[in-house]
């Protein structure tokens, strides 16, 4: 198509909701090619100058989280749609076969503020619980943090919610061992029926809470990092 291009990303086996990316204005289609993702962009190769601005446009278009999956140090390859066959094959093959016809743009996903979810996650200095899947990463309102996290005049409360197949007791054990290895003491609360456990610790200027509770589909785990006044 005249004036279109393919943005080529390496995303591995990650599940990408391709239909949600298509807007019919800037993105016309998104296709999987094994470990690669092809995004049909309403922009021609000839219009990518200056490249710095084009890289910023791609960041705005696709977001830092998606671009953060793409780890090619050369950047992001953009290929013309017109005058070439539809790219096919794994990412390495696509690049080897078509890179000479395209343009490399800098991947700006590592820039501060480009990936809010990543930046929020970095505020919590504990790893994800094993055997778990991500549910949500968000900033909790101060009023809600007071109600749900017993926070005292919180300036900021960041939460990461996950679902794991571990039991609440196993979740507490996992984090207790990590905290003890760092010389951090934690208060442990155990529900009488064994349905939930909670750890509360102080790490630097933040209060950290690990809450694990049995729910549908597994154990719900919330990691919370609270900056109080």
C-alpha positions as a Markdown table, in Angstrom:
| # | Residue | x | y | z |
|---|---|---|---|---|
| 1 | Unk | 0.0 | 0.0 | 0.0 |
| 2 | Unk | 1.2 | 3.5 | -0.8 |
| 3 | Unk | 2.4 | 5.4 | 2.2 |
| 4 | Unk | 2.4 | 2.4 | 4.6 |
| 5 | Unk | 5.2 | 0.6 | 6.4 |
| 6 | Unk | 5.7 | -2.3 | 8.7 |
| 7 | Unk | 7.1 | -1.8 | 12.2 |
| 8 | Unk | 8.9 | -5.1 | 13.0 |
| 9 | Unk | 9.2 | -6.1 | 16.7 |
| 10 | Unk | 10.6 | -9.2 | 18.4 |
| 11 | Unk | 8.2 | -10.2 | 21.1 |
| 12 | Unk | 9.0 | -13.8 | 21.6 |
| 13 | Unk | 6.1 | -16.0 | 22.7 |
| 14 | Unk | 4.4 | -13.3 | 24.7 |
| 15 | Unk | 0.7 | -13.0 | 24.2 |
| 16 | Unk | -0.1 | -9.8 | 22.5 |
| 17 | Unk | -3.7 | -8.6 | 22.1 |
| 18 | Unk | -3.3 | -7.6 | 18.4 |
| 19 | Unk | -6.9 | -6.5 | 17.8 |
| 20 | Unk | -6.6 | -3.9 | 20.5 |
| 21 | Unk | -3.8 | -2.2 | 18.7 |
| 22 | Unk | -5.6 | -1.7 | 15.4 |
| 23 | Unk | -7.3 | 1.7 | 15.3 |
| 24 | Unk | -7.9 | 2.0 | 11.5 |
| 25 | Unk | -6.2 | 5.4 | 11.4 |
| 26 | Unk | -2.5 | 5.0 | 12.3 |
| 27 | Unk | -2.4 | 1.2 | 12.7 |
| 28 | Unk | -4.2 | -0.8 | 9.9 |
| 29 | Unk | -3.3 | -4.3 | 10.9 |
| 30 | Unk | -1.1 | -6.3 | 13.3 |
| 31 | Unk | 0.2 | -9.8 | 12.4 |
| 32 | Unk | 2.2 | -12.4 | 14.2 |
| 33 | Unk | 5.2 | -14.1 | 12.5 |
| 34 | Unk | 6.4 | -16.7 | 15.0 |
| 35 | Unk | 8.4 | -14.5 | 17.5 |
| 36 | Unk | 7.9 | -11.3 | 15.5 |
| 37 | Unk | 5.1 | -8.8 | 15.4 |
| 38 | Unk | 4.3 | -6.8 | 12.2 |
| 39 | Unk | 2.5 | -3.5 | 12.7 |
| 40 | Unk | 1.1 | -1.9 | 9.6 |
| 41 | Unk | 1.6 | 1.8 | 10.1 |
| 42 | Unk | 0.1 | 4.6 | 8.1 |
| 43 | Unk | 3.5 | 6.2 | 7.5 |
| 44 | Unk | 5.9 | 5.9 | 4.5 |
| 45 | Unk | 9.6 | 5.2 | 4.8 |
| 46 | Unk | 10.2 | 8.5 | 3.0 |
| 47 | Unk | 8.4 | 10.5 | 5.7 |
| 48 | Unk | 10.5 | 9.1 | 8.6 |
| 49 | Unk | 12.9 | 12.1 | 8.7 |
| 50 | Unk | 14.1 | 13.2 | 11.1 |
| 51 | Unk | 14.6 | 9.8 | 12.6 |
| 52 | Unk | 14.5 | 11.1 | 16.2 |
| 53 | Unk | 11.0 | 12.4 | 15.7 |
| 54 | Unk | 9.9 | 9.2 | 14.0 |
| 55 | Unk | 11.2 | 7.2 | 17.0 |
| 56 | Unk | 9.1 | 9.3 | 19.3 |
| 57 | Unk | 6.1 | 8.8 | 17.1 |
| 58 | Unk | 6.5 | 5.0 | 17.4 |
| 59 | Unk | 6.8 | 5.3 | 21.1 |
| 60 | Unk | 3.5 | 7.2 | 21.3 |
| 61 | Unk | 1.9 | 4.9 | 18.8 |
| 62 | Unk | 2.7 | 1.6 | 20.5 |
| 63 | Unk | 3.6 | 2.5 | 24.1 |
| 64 | Unk | 6.7 | 1.8 | 26.2 |
| 65 | Unk | 5.4 | -1.6 | 27.5 |
| 66 | Unk | 5.1 | -3.2 | 24.1 |
| 67 | Unk | 8.3 | -1.7 | 22.8 |
| 68 | Unk | 10.0 | -2.8 | 26.1 |
| 69 | Unk | 9.6 | -6.4 | 24.9 |
| 70 | Unk | 11.8 | -5.7 | 21.9 |
| 71 | Unk | 15.4 | -6.1 | 22.9 |
| 72 | Unk | 17.2 | -5.7 | 19.6 |
| 73 | Unk | 20.2 | -3.3 | 20.3 |
| 74 | Unk | 20.0 | -2.0 | 16.8 |
| 75 | Unk | 16.7 | -0.5 | 17.4 |
| 76 | Unk | 13.3 | -0.9 | 15.7 |
| 77 | Unk | 13.2 | -1.8 | 12.0 |
| 78 | Unk | 10.6 | -0.1 | 9.8 |
| 79 | Unk | 10.0 | -1.7 | 6.3 |
| 80 | Unk | 8.1 | -0.3 | 3.3 |
| 81 | Unk | 4.9 | -2.1 | 2.5 |
| 82 | Unk | 5.0 | -1.0 | -1.2 |
| 83 | Unk | 7.1 | -2.9 | -3.6 |
| 84 | Unk | 8.0 | -5.9 | -1.4 |
| 85 | Unk | 6.4 | -9.2 | -0.4 |
| 86 | Unk | 4.7 | -9.5 | 2.9 |
| 87 | Unk | 7.4 | -10.3 | 5.4 |
| 88 | Unk | 7.3 | -13.9 | 6.7 |
| 89 | Unk | 9.3 | -16.0 | 9.0 |
| 90 | Unk | 10.9 | -15.5 | 12.5 |
| 91 | Unk | 12.3 | -12.2 | 13.5 |
| 92 | Unk | 15.9 | -13.0 | 12.7 |
| 93 | Unk | 14.9 | -14.1 | 9.2 |
| 94 | Unk | 12.8 | -11.0 | 8.6 |
| 95 | Unk | 15.7 | -8.8 | 9.6 |
| 96 | Unk | 18.3 | -10.7 | 7.5 |
| 97 | Unk | 16.1 | -10.7 | 4.4 |
| 98 | Unk | 14.6 | -7.2 | 4.5 |
| 99 | Unk | 16.7 | -4.8 | 6.7 |
| 100 | Unk | 18.5 | -3.4 | 3.6 |
| 101 | Unk | 15.2 | -2.0 | 2.4 |
| 102 | Unk | 14.2 | -0.4 | 5.7 |
| 103 | Unk | 15.1 | 2.1 | 8.3 |
| 104 | Unk | 16.3 | 1.6 | 11.9 |
| 105 | Unk | 14.8 | 3.8 | 14.6 |
| 106 | Unk | 16.0 | 4.1 | 18.1 |
| 107 | Unk | 13.9 | 2.2 | 20.7 |
| 108 | Unk | 12.9 | 4.8 | 23.3 |
| 109 | Unk | 11.1 | 2.4 | 25.6 |
| 110 | Unk | 13.9 | 2.7 | 28.1 |
| 111 | Unk | 13.5 | 6.4 | 28.6 |
| 112 | Unk | 12.1 | 7.6 | 31.9 |
| 113 | Unk | 8.3 | 7.9 | 31.8 |
| 114 | Unk | 8.1 | 5.8 | 28.6 |
| 115 | Unk | 6.7 | 2.7 | 30.5 |
| 116 | Unk | 4.7 | 3.8 | 33.5 |
| 117 | Unk | 4.0 | 0.2 | 34.6 |
| 118 | Unk | 7.7 | -0.6 | 34.6 |
| 119 | Unk | 8.5 | 2.6 | 36.5 |
| 120 | Unk | 5.9 | 1.8 | 39.1 |
| 121 | Unk | 7.1 | -1.8 | 39.5 |
| 122 | Unk | 10.6 | -0.5 | 40.1 |
| 123 | Unk | 9.3 | 1.3 | 43.3 |
| 124 | Unk | 8.7 | -2.1 | 44.9 |
| 125 | Unk | 12.0 | -3.7 | 45.8 |
| 126 | Unk | 10.7 | -7.2 | 46.0 |
| 127 | Unk | 10.4 | -9.7 | 43.2 |
| 128 | Unk | 7.3 | -11.2 | 41.8 |
| 129 | Unk | 5.9 | -14.3 | 43.6 |
| 130 | Unk | 6.9 | -17.5 | 41.8 |
| 131 | Unk | 4.4 | -19.4 | 39.6 |
| 132 | Unk | 2.2 | -16.3 | 39.2 |
| 133 | Unk | 0.6 | -14.2 | 36.5 |
| 134 | Unk | 0.2 | -10.5 | 36.4 |
| 135 | Unk | -3.2 | -8.9 | 37.1 |
| 136 | Unk | -2.6 | -5.2 | 37.6 |
| 137 | Unk | 0.0 | -2.6 | 38.5 |
| 138 | Unk | -1.4 | 0.7 | 39.7 |
| 139 | Unk | -1.1 | 3.7 | 42.0 |
| 140 | Unk | -3.7 | 3.5 | 44.8 |
| 141 | Unk | -5.4 | 6.7 | 45.9 |
| 142 | Unk | -4.3 | 8.0 | 49.3 |
| 143 | Unk | -7.9 | 7.6 | 50.7 |
| 144 | Unk | -8.0 | 4.0 | 49.6 |
| 145 | Unk | -4.6 | 3.3 | 50.9 |
| 146 | Unk | -5.7 | 4.5 | 54.3 |
| 147 | Unk | -8.7 | 2.2 | 54.3 |
| 148 | Unk | -7.2 | -0.9 | 52.7 |
| 149 | Unk | -3.5 | -0.7 | 53.6 |
| 150 | Unk | -3.7 | 1.1 | 57.0 |
| 151 | Unk | -1.4 | 3.7 | 55.6 |
| 152 | Unk | -0.7 | 6.9 | 57.6 |
| 153 | Unk | -1.0 | 10.1 | 55.5 |
| 154 | Unk | 0.4 | 8.3 | 52.4 |
| 155 | Unk | 2.1 | 10.4 | 49.7 |
| 156 | Unk | 2.1 | 7.5 | 47.3 |
| 157 | Unk | 1.1 | 3.9 | 47.3 |
| 158 | Unk | 2.1 | 1.6 | 44.4 |
| 159 | Unk | 0.5 | -1.9 | 44.1 |
| 160 | Unk | 1.3 | -5.0 | 42.1 |
| 161 | Unk | -1.5 | -7.6 | 42.0 |
| 162 | Unk | -0.8 | -11.2 | 40.9 |
| 163 | Unk | -2.4 | -14.6 | 41.0 |
| 164 | Unk | -0.2 | -17.5 | 42.1 |
| 165 | Unk | -0.7 | -21.3 | 42.6 |
| 166 | Unk | 1.2 | -21.0 | 45.9 |
| 167 | Unk | -0.7 | -21.0 | 49.2 |
| 168 | Unk | -0.8 | -17.9 | 51.4 |
| 169 | Unk | 1.6 | -19.7 | 53.8 |
| 170 | Unk | 4.0 | -20.4 | 50.9 |
| 171 | Unk | 3.8 | -16.8 | 49.7 |
| 172 | Unk | 4.7 | -15.5 | 53.2 |
| 173 | Unk | 7.5 | -18.0 | 53.5 |
| 174 | Unk | 9.0 | -16.9 | 50.2 |
| 175 | Unk | 9.0 | -13.2 | 51.1 |
| 176 | Unk | 10.1 | -13.8 | 54.7 |
| 177 | Unk | 13.3 | -15.5 | 53.6 |
| 178 | Unk | 14.0 | -12.6 | 51.2 |
| 179 | Unk | 13.5 | -10.0 | 53.8 |
| 180 | Unk | 15.5 | -11.8 | 56.4 |
| 181 | Unk | 18.4 | -12.2 | 54.0 |
| 182 | Unk | 18.3 | -8.4 | 53.7 |
| 183 | Unk | 18.2 | -7.9 | 57.4 |
| 184 | Unk | 14.6 | -6.6 | 57.3 |
| 185 | Unk | 12.2 | -7.5 | 60.1 |
| 186 | Unk | 8.6 | -8.1 | 59.2 |
| 187 | Unk | 5.4 | -8.5 | 61.2 |
| 188 | Unk | 3.4 | -11.5 | 60.1 |
| 189 | Unk | -0.4 | -11.8 | 60.4 |
| 190 | Unk | -2.1 | -15.1 | 59.8 |
| 191 | Unk | -5.9 | -15.5 | 59.4 |
| 192 | Unk | -7.3 | -18.1 | 61.8 |
| 193 | Unk | -8.8 | -20.1 | 59.0 |
| 194 | Unk | -5.6 | -20.1 | 57.0 |
| 195 | Unk | -7.3 | -18.2 | 54.1 |
| 196 | Unk | -4.9 | -15.3 | 54.1 |
| 197 | Unk | -1.5 | -14.1 | 55.4 |
| 198 | Unk | 0.1 | -10.6 | 55.5 |
| 199 | Unk | 3.6 | -9.3 | 56.0 |
| 200 | Unk | 4.4 | -5.7 | 56.9 |
| 201 | Unk | 7.9 | -4.4 | 56.8 |
| 202 | Unk | 9.8 | -1.1 | 56.7 |
| 203 | Unk | 12.3 | -0.8 | 53.8 |
| 204 | Unk | 14.1 | 2.6 | 53.9 |
| 205 | Unk | 11.5 | 5.3 | 53.7 |
| 206 | Unk | 8.7 | 3.0 | 52.6 |
| 207 | Unk | 6.4 | 0.6 | 54.2 |
| 208 | Unk | 6.0 | -2.6 | 52.3 |
| 209 | Unk | 3.0 | -4.9 | 52.5 |
| 210 | Unk | 2.7 | -8.4 | 51.1 |
| 211 | Unk | -0.9 | -9.7 | 51.3 |
| 212 | Unk | -1.8 | -13.2 | 50.1 |
| 213 | Unk | -5.4 | -14.5 | 50.1 |
| 214 | Unk | -7.1 | -17.5 | 48.7 |
| 215 | Unk | -9.4 | -16.6 | 45.8 |
| 216 | Unk | -10.9 | -17.9 | 42.6 |
| 217 | Unk | -8.3 | -19.5 | 40.4 |
| 218 | Unk | -5.5 | -19.4 | 43.0 |
| 219 | Unk | -4.0 | -17.1 | 45.6 |
| 220 | Unk | -4.3 | -13.4 | 45.1 |
| 221 | Unk | -1.1 | -11.6 | 46.1 |
| 222 | Unk | -0.7 | -7.8 | 46.5 |
| 223 | Unk | 2.7 | -6.2 | 46.9 |
| 224 | Unk | 2.3 | -2.6 | 48.1 |
| 225 | Unk | 5.0 | 0.0 | 48.6 |
| 226 | Unk | 3.8 | 3.0 | 50.6 |
| 227 | Unk | 5.6 | 6.3 | 50.9 |
| 228 | Unk | 4.2 | 8.0 | 54.0 |
| 229 | Unk | 4.6 | 11.6 | 55.2 |
